[in-house]
Amino acid sequence: MDHPRLRPIALAIALTALLCAAPARAHDTWFAPLPAQAPGSVALALGTGNHFPVQESGIEARYLVHSGCRHDPAGPVIALQPIGNSATALALHVKSASAQPLSCWAQTSAFDVVLEPSKIAVYLKDIQASASVREAWARMSARGVPWQERYTKHARIELQPGASAAAPVEMAMDVLFEAPARTPRSGDALQFRVLRDGRPLPDFAVELRGDRSPIGLWSKTDAEGRVRFTAPLPGRWVVRGTDLRLSEHEPDLWVSRFVTLAFDVAAVQRD
């Protein structure tokens, strides 16, 4: 993972402006479907926003350290190709029939940010930070230490979920869509599994947020890293979470991994 100390000035200004905007939220990065650019291809937008589903800024393709798609766990990884960068998102496409199950993912390189003291409480609330994180920050704040953070973004999207959904990939943080093995419908039991460095992450706060609901649903992963919800209204949904902890190598540095999984919920079919 790339951890350079110096970043391009323009990017640093943009990231700081996002994190220091009022209110200071977690600014997740997620995939959203786009109209197909050509037959036999699927187009996606990878963007960052203050509140799902509105993407407010993109990221240059050169900052993607891992990305790809696949139809099934045994199949090859299909390249996820950038096709343009707008003010709100990076557009990508992959060669695939739209009716096939497809799982796509992307991980960014690491970025450094210094957060204003007045924004920290809102940020910690937005990610449902643990008591241990809050206690550690209280001790640091009492010493007059500023909030310095190095973060990475990890995003996945499931299109026509199938067997490919529950297969890990080369990302430092991931959410697997384990059930159902198809596009979920309202009322279905949903099951996800959160991985950190390829291992299940227990007791991790996860939010389910939709494009038609202003209120998210929070839960925590069990001992096996699994979390369950009931599929709500039809529409676009995202599972989001932020793993925040102190660096093991640099003093007074917070290290965070943001993760999202986007998917659709279909309406119940009536006879």
Secondary structure as GFF3:
##gff-version 3
##sequence-region A 1 271
A	DSSP	alpha_helix	9	19	.	.	.	ID=ss1
A	DSSP	beta_strand	28	34	.	.	.	ID=ss2
A	DSSP	beta_strand	41	49	.	.	.	ID=ss3
A	DSSP	three_ten_helix	61	63	.	.	.	ID=ss4
A	DSSP	beta_strand	64	70	.	.	.	ID=ss5
A	DSSP	beta_strand	81	85	.	.	.	ID=ss6
A	DSSP	beta_strand	90	95	.	.	.	ID=ss7
A	DSSP	beta_strand	102	108	.	.	.	ID=ss8
A	DSSP	beta_strand	111	115	.	.	.	ID=ss9
A	DSSP	alpha_helix	117	126	.	.	.	ID=ss10
A	DSSP	alpha_helix	131	142	.	.	.	ID=ss11
A	DSSP	beta_strand	147	159	.	.	.	ID=ss12
A	DSSP	three_ten_helix	163	166	.	.	.	ID=ss13
A	DSSP	beta_strand	173	179	.	.	.	ID=ss14
A	DSSP	beta_strand	189	196	.	.	.	ID=ss15
A	DSSP	beta_strand	199	200	.	.	.	ID=ss16
A	DSSP	beta_strand	205	210	.	.	.	ID=ss17
A	DSSP	beta_strand	217	220	.	.	.	ID=ss18
A	DSSP	beta_strand	226	230	.	.	.	ID=ss19
A	DSSP	beta_strand	235	246	.	.	.	ID=ss20
A	DSSP	beta_strand	254	265	.	.	.	ID=ss21
###
